[in-house]
């Protein structure tokens, strides 16, 4: 199972910035220390090319990002300061989801992961909510353009709606966007996904998992994709500063088991992206993301099953 990372392409942030950039390098270190993965399982992706990005994004927007000509309002909406390193990191993060999709679709593979990504708030012509380029939309359109997959599903379990993905892919009947998210959480102006499941604050494990089961019937059972892109946000967690859905770590592990297990049972390859995670203790976010990847390895990689013990 290939794991793609770009945490060494550092996005420089000012002191006190609320985005937990550190979680990515810590996740890679946690997975390497687990003994489940070899060093050769961790791979640096190519940067997403202009051609790949432009299937999902407006040429003018890409040019403004690449040359640092975003205005102050556009930068505030993204939430990061502009720098050449920001551009490279954003291209690499999108490239990691592209690589994970290609790897998952290889014969006898079935699953791969981007140890970052899930930048689902980026729209066609603007970025938003710490998202510059929409990696899932870029990857879904690339897999179709390359003839690797005809039907692609986005299973978005971040606590925030995948508004950018829904908007970019609205006119793509062979790409199914599914989002389970907090009804009263960001973004406050929602878009229309193919399937939106809006959940109240303090939903908790039982109600969340029941809603997820219904969603998976629609996505995996009815739509029958050739590829699923799973945005495995850690932010529904009860200890997350931006979450409010009150899921426990055990509930999030059960969520991963259901999503990945349903895809595995149906023979649907999966590319995983980490999406959001803003726990008060960044170690909790790292644990949740690591559990997602370890669950995938146990379900999809026979060579790793005997080495995995998940304790949440």
N, C-alpha and C positions, 0 to 999 in steps of 0.2 A: 504494500500500500504506500503510494508516494505522498509525501507531505511537502507542500511548496511554501516557502517562506521568503520574506523580504524585510525582516526586522532590522537588518544591518544597513538598509537604505533609510537612514534616519531622517524623520521629518522634524526639523528643529522647532520647538515650541518655547514660548516664554515661561519663566518660572511661575508656578501656580496655575498653569493652564489645566482645565478640568478634564481634558481627554486623557485617558490612561494608556498612553503609548507604550509604557513599560510592559504591559500585559503580553505583548507579542513575543518579545525575547524570553520572558519568563515561561510562557507556554512551551516554546520550543525546548528550553532547558528542562522543563518538567517531563516532557515526552521522551527526550533523550535519556534522562535519568531513570525512566521507568523500566528500562531493560527490555521493553517490548520492541522498540524500533532500533535498527542499526543506523549508523551515521549515513550510510548510502541511501536510506529512505528519505532523507531530507534534501530537497533540491531547490535551487535558486531559479525562479522563472525568468523567461525573457520578458522584457517590457512589452505591453500591448502597443501595437503599431497604430499609426493614424488610420489605416484602412479598417482595422478592427474596432477602434473607438468610434469612427464615424458611422458605423451601422446603427449606433445607439444615440450619438450626440451630434449636435449642430456644428458645422464647420467653424462658424464664427466663435462659438463658445470654446471649442478646442484651441483655436488660435489665440484667444485671450488668455486661456490658462497657460499655454505653452510659452508665451512671450511676456507674461506678467502684466498684461493690460486689463485685468479684471478691476473694476472700479471698487471703491470702498464699500458700497452697499453689497456688491456681489461677494466680497471677501467676508463681510460680517455674516452673510447668510451661510457661507461654507463653515466659518468658525475657526479656520486656520490662517495664519499669516502666509503670504505668498513667498516662495523661494524656489530656485531651480530644484532643490532637494524635494520639495513638496510635489513638484511635477513628476520627478523620477519615481518617487515612492508610490504615487497614485497610478502611474503606468505599470509599475511592477506588481502592485496589488491586483489590478485587473488582469495582468498577465498570469498571475498565480491561479486565478479562477479559470481562465482559459486552459491552462496546463492541467488543472485538476479534472476538468471536463474531458479533455482528450485522453488523459490517463484512465479515467473511470470507464470510458467507452472501449478501451482496448480489450481484446478477448481474454477471458479468464482473469479479469481484474475486478471490475464491478464498483470500486469506490476509490476516491482520492480526496485530498483535502487541501484547501488554502488555509494556512494558519493565521490569516487575517481576512480581509474582504467583507462582503455583506454590505456594501456601500449603497444601500437601496434608496436613499433620499435624493440622490443625484438625478435630475431630470434631463431632458434632451438638451436644453439650452441654459441650464444653471445648476450649480451645486448647492447643497443644503445639508445642514445637520452633520457636519464632519465628513461629508461625502463629496468627492470631486468628480469621479467617473463611476458610473453604475456597472460594477463588475459582473453582476448576474445577468443584466440585460445584454451587455457586450458579449458575454459567453454564450448565452442562449441563441443570439442571432448568428454568432460565428459558427456554432455547431450546425445550424441549419444551412448556412451559406457554404460550409465545407462538405456538406452531404454526410455528416457523421450521425445526425439525429434529425428526424422529421418533426417529432412532437416532443416538446420540452416543457417540463413543469417546474415552476418556482414554488417551493414550500417554505414560506417565510414565517419563522417562529420567533423573530425579534419582537420585543414588546411594543415597538413602534410600527405603524403601518408602512409597508413598502410602497410609498406613494410614487416615488420616481419610477420604479419598475412598472407599476400599474399604468402610469401615463405613457412611458416609452413604448410599452408592448400592447397598448390598447387595441391596435389594429392588426395584431398578429394572431389569427385564430388558432394557429398550431403551437402557440406558447401560452400555457395556462398559468396565470398568476393567482396564488392563494396566500392570504395573509391573515394570521391570527394575532390580534394586537389589542392593546388597551383602548377602549372606546374614547376615553377622555384624555389620552396622552398625545404627545407630539406625533405627527404634524396635526395641527388643529384644523387645517383644511385638508380633508381626506380626498383621495382619488378613488376611482372605482376599479377594483381588481375583478378578475373573473369569479373569485370567491373571497369575500371579506367576512371574517368572523370577529365581531367587536365584543370585547369582554369587559365587564365592570371591574372597578378597583376591588382588590381583595378577592379575586375569583378563587384562588386556592387550587390545590392539586386535582381534586376529584372532578370539579366542574371543567377545569381546563382540559384534562385528559379525555373527558367525554366529548367535548367540542372537537378536539383533535381527531378522535376516532371517526367522527362524522365527516370531517374535512378529508381525511385520508381515503375514505370510501369514494368521495367525489373525484379526488385528484388521481389516485393510483388505480382505483377500481373502474371508474367511469371514463376518465380521460385517457388512461393507458399510455403514459408517456414512454418515449424511448430513452429519456434521460431526465433525472430530477436534480435540481440544484437546491440544496437544503441550507437555508440561512438559520444557523443554530444559535440564535442570540442567547447570551447569558443573562440578559436584563429582565426577564420575568421573575427573577429570583427575589425572595422576600427581603434580602439584605441589599438590594440594588437601590442606589440613590435616585434613579430615574424610572424605576419599574412599576411598582404599585400593584402587580398582579398576585403577589404573595405566594409564589411557588417555592417549595422547599428544594434542596438539592436532590432529594430522592425523587421528587416530582419531575424535575428537569431530566434526571437520568431515565425515568420512565418515558418521558417525551421522546428522548433520543431513541430509546428501544423501540417505541411504536413507529416513528417515522422511518428509521433505518430498517427495522424488521419488516415493515409493510413493503418497502421497496425491494428488499432482498427476497421476500417470498414471491413477489410478482416478477422477479427477474429484471428489475429496473436499475440500471447503474446510477450511482449517486456521486455528485461532487458537492463537498461540504465547504461552506464559508462560515467564519466565526460570528460575524455581525457584532451587535453591541454587547456591552458589559461594563457596568459602572458601580460595582459593589463598593461599599464603604471600605472593606478590606479587599484590596486588589488580589490577594491570594485566593479569595473565594471565586472571583471571576476566572482565574487561571484554572482552578480545580474543576469548574463547570465545563469550560472549554476542553480541558484534558479528558474529562469523562466522555464527552461527545466523540472525540477522536478514538479513544480506547474502545468505546462501544462499537464504532464502525470497524475497527480492526478485528474485534472478536467475531462480528457477524460476517465480514466479507473476506478475511484473510486467514485461511486455515493454518498457515505457518505461525501465526501469532496467538492463536486462541489459548494455547496451553500456558502462555506466559502472562496472561492478563488477570489481574485481580482488581476489581473496581470497588472502592470503599467511599461512599458518599455520606 
